[in-house]
């Protein structure tokens, strides 16, 4: 799925033998951002409004098609096929809507077109329909990109040192505890992050993505936070009237269940991009932007790479050049891999296995040597 989507760049013979759990280098790289940019064909940085919109149209076509089939034909199926058909719809619709979420994410990075007002308009509409406060997330996400890998200033999935873990953490370090933690994270993680900044950077007071006067935002951004809130409220109002007209069960089946899948994939993708046994984190003694940007990993989601517009398997390139449109990211990734060498991390472990492994292995971070600002994931209590 995906209009003109690309296949994942195949690993070279050397990469196939590489141990994905081997720690990546944490010393300052022998190359600069300028060197990396020179390795990428110049056309990869060009944005096409027509091509970007083609992905929006294609995704919306699939969403409309799935909706039409579900609402027109599912009730005609004999039992139990009518009940089995709905979970298939939820999965397909949720995956395609995750692709729509990714396109809105591109708008937030000004990677959709050459016109900022077009990007913000498209992003606001698409994200609002998925109950995402577009500008609120755009600004916090921008700070995540500015501080990736920093234990002091990163915005999301900031790991804690062992000394700062909750007292009950060690009691969750078992299969039932991991299952419970993953279920809560994948179902409630996104709304809890937006509403209460759960798993986000600690602030000196209450932080909320819906609060224009919260510590996440500065004075120049507050008006746009109000606009984001209006977008979410408008969508909620429309959904409320759909529920009155069609019933809450209908709304849950058609919209609510796919949205849960979108939220789950969003959290999972972000978690796996920045949580890996081989990746370092840095405190203020060691952190710099380039090493932080390289402290992420490309993953393989199979056919979903294309459905998700390759945000999954080109994330390293995305962190290096976030204004690059997604339809050039695979070519750029292939171009920079030889230059990055061991600084480039790819893990082809199936995402459902990686999710379980990372939940088991990546519980907290500590430096190998005291007073050294490079931290690694550990799991021993």
N, C-alpha and C positions, 0 to 999 in steps of 0.2 A: 504494500500500500504506500501511497505517497506520490504526488505528481512528479514524475521524472526522478524519483529517489535513486540514490546510489547504493550499490552494494558495499559492504564493509571492505576496507582495504585489506587484502590477505596478508597474513604475517609472512615475513621472510623465513627462510630456513633457520637462520640463527635465532630469530625471535621465538620460533616455535619451541626451541630447546631451552629458552631462557626461563629461569625459575621466577614466576610472578611474585613470589613472596620475598625474594631477595631485596634487601633495602636499597633504595635509590641513593645516589650520592647526595650529601648535604653540604658539601663545600661549594663555594661560589663557582658558578659554571665558567668554562673557558670561552664562552661566547656571550654576546649581548643581545638585547631585544632587536637592535638594528641588524645584527647578523642573521637572526631568525627570519626577520621580515624580508631580507634580500633573498633568502632561499625559496620564498613563496612566489609563484608567478603573479605578476601585478594584477592580472584580471580577477584574481580571487578576492580582491578587496572591493571590486565594483558591485554595487547594488542595482538590481533591476526591479523597478516597481511592477512591471508586467509579470515578470517571473515570480516575484514574491506573492502577488495576488493569485497567481495560478494555484499555489499550494493552499491558499485560503479557500478558493472556489472548490478545489478537489476535495478537501476535507469536509466542507459544508455539504457537498453533494453526497458523500458517503453517509454523513450524519442524517441527512434528509431521507436517504434511501433506507437506512436501517430503521428509522422512525416509521416510515410508511409501511414497511413490511411488518413490523411488530404490531402496529395499531390496526392494520387492515386484515391480517391473516392469522395472527396467533390464536385469536378466539375461535377460529374455524378448525383448528387442529384438535384431534381427539385426545382425550386424557390417556396417558400422562405427558404426551408430547408437547402440549400447550404449556405445561409447567417447566419442562426441560428447555423449551425454546427461549424463555426469558433470561436465564443466566447466560446463554450464548449471546443474546442481544446486549446484556449489560457489559460483558467483556469486550465485544467488538466496539460498541459505542464508547465505552470508557477509554479504550486504547486510541481511537481516532480523536476523541476530545482531548486526550493528552497531547496529541500532535497540535491541536488548536492552541492549547496552553503554551506549547513551545513557540509557536509563531508569535503569540502575544509577548512572550519573553524576548524574542528577537526585536520586537518593536521597542521594548524597554531599553534595549542596548543600542538603538538607532541603527539596526542592521537590516531593517525591512526596506527602506527606501532612502533617497537622498533628502527627503523632506521630513523634518522633525514633527511638523504638525500632522502629517499623514501617519507617521509611526505612532504618535500618541493617540490619535483618533482611533486607529484600528486596534491598537493595544487596549485602550480603554473599553471599547465595545466587546472585544473577545474575552478579555479577562473578567469584565463585569458579568457576562453571561455565565461564567463559571464561578461566580461569587468571590472573585479575587479583587481586592482593592489595588487597581493598576499602579497608580503613582506611588502609593504607600510602599508597595513591594518593590517598585522600580528603584526607589531611592535607597532602601535598605539593601537591596541586592547589589546595587552599584558599590556600596561600601564593602560588601562581601568581596567583590572583585578587586577592590583597592587594598584589601587586607587579608587575602587568602592565606591560610596557613599560620596566621598570627594568633597566638593564645591570648593576646591582650586586646586585639581590635577586630578580629573576624566576627561576622554577624550570625553565622548559622552553623549548627553541628560543631560547636566549639568544645573539644574534649576537655575533661577536667583532670587535674593531677589526682593521684590516689588519695591524698590527704583531704580533698574537697568532696569526695564522693559521699552520698547519703549513707547513713548507717545500715540501711537495709539492702544496699547494693550487693553485698556478698551473698545474701540469701536468694538473690535472683540469678546467681551464677550457676545455673543448672538448667536442664532441658525445659521443665515446666515454666521456670522463671523467664527463660529466653522467649518461649512461645508467647507468654503473656505480654512481655515487653514489646515484642514485634507487633502483636495484634494492636496494642494500644498506640504504638508509634505510627503504624500504617493507617489506622482509622481516625485517630484523634490528633495526630501529630501536627498536621497542617493548620486546622482551626485553632489549636492551642498555641501554635507559634504566632499566628496573626493576632490573636486576642491577648495572649499573656507573655509572648516572647519566650516560650518554652524552648529550650535547646539553643537559644540565641545568646548574643553577647550580653553579659551582665551590665546593667546601668545602675546609677545611684538612686533611681526611683522607678516607679511602675512604668513599664514600656508596653505600648499597644500600637499595632499598625493602623487602628482606626482613630487614634487620638492625634489631631493635628498639632497639639501642644505638648506631645510626649517628647522624651529625650532623644528619640530616634531622628527627629527632623529639626531643621533650622527654620528661621523666620521666612526665608524665601520659598520654602517648600510647603508651607502650611495651607495655602489656598488650594493647591492641587490635592492635598490629602482630603480636604472637604469634597472635592470633585470625585475622588475615588469612592468616598462614602456614599455620595449621591448615586453613583453607578451601581453599587452593591444594593442599596436600598431600593432603587428602581427595579432591579431584577427580582428582588425579594417580593416586591409589591405585585409584579406580574405573575410570579409563581403562586402567590397567595390566591389570586383570582383564578388561575388555572385549577388550583385545588378546590376552590368553591364550585367551579363549573364541572370539573371532571371527577373530582374526588381525590382524597389524599393518597389512596393506594395507587391510583393511576399515575399521579405525579411522581410517587416514589419509584414505580416501575420504569417509567419513561425517562425520568431525569435524575432522581435521587440516587439510585443504585449506580448508574454510570458515573455520577459525580464522585461517589465514594471511591471508585476505581481510579479516577483521575487523581484524586488527592493521595491515594495510596502509592501510585506510581511516581507522583511528584516527589513525595518524601523519600521513597526508595531510591530513585535515581540520584537525588541530591546526596543522600546518605552514602551510597556506594561510590560516588565520584570523589568524595573527600574522606572516606574512612577505609583504610587499607593497612595491613600490617607493615607494608614496605614504605609507607609515606611518613616523613617527618613533619613535626610542627615546631614552631620557633617562638621563643619569647623575644622581648624587645632587645636583648643583647645580640641576637643573631639574625632576626628577620630582615629580609629585604624583599622587594616586590617580585623580582624574577624568580627567586627560589620559592617564594610562596605560590606563585602562579604555576610552577612546575610540580607543586605538591598536590597533584590530583592525578586521577587515573582514568584511562579510557576503558570502557567495559563493552562486552558483546551481549546484546539482547536478541540475537538472531534476527528474524524478520521484523521484530519490533524496532530495530535500529531505523529502518525506513519509515515505519509508522510514526516514530517519534522525531522524524526529520534529523536523525543522526546526532542529536544532542548527547546521546549515550556513548558513542564511540569516537567522538571528536572533541571531547571536553577539554583536553589539554590545549589544543589549538584555540578553542573558544576563550579560555582564560588568558591566553597570550594576546589575542586580537578579537575582542568581544564585538566589534562593529562589523566583522566579516559575516556575510550572509551564510546561512547553513548549507546552501546548495553548492558552496565552494569549499566547505570545511574538510571534506574527505580528501580532495586534491591537495589542500594545504597541509593536512596531516601527513600525507605520504611524502610531501616535499621536505618537511622539517624533521622527520624521524632520523635520517642519517646524521644530521647536525646535532640533534639532541642526544643521540646515543643512549647511554645508560640513564640519562636524566628523563627520558621518556618512559612512561610506565603504561603498559597495557596488560590487562588480565582477562583472558578469555573464559574464565570459569563461569558456567551458567549462573545467571543473576540470582536464582532462587537458592543455589548452593552457596554463592558468595554472601548472600544476605545472612544465612545461618552461621557461616564461618566468621564473618566480621562481628556478628552479635556475640560470638563466643570469645574471639581473640582480642577485640578492640574495646576494652572496658574503660581504660584510663590511660594517661600518658605520663611518662617519667623520663628524665635524661639518663643516659647510661653512666655519665660521670657527673658528680655534684658540681653545681655552679656553672654548668655548661648549658647554653641556651637552646640545645637541640633535643626535642622530646620525641619519644617513640611510643607506639601503642603497646600496652601490656595487659595481662589478665590475671595475674597471680595475686591472691589475697593472703 
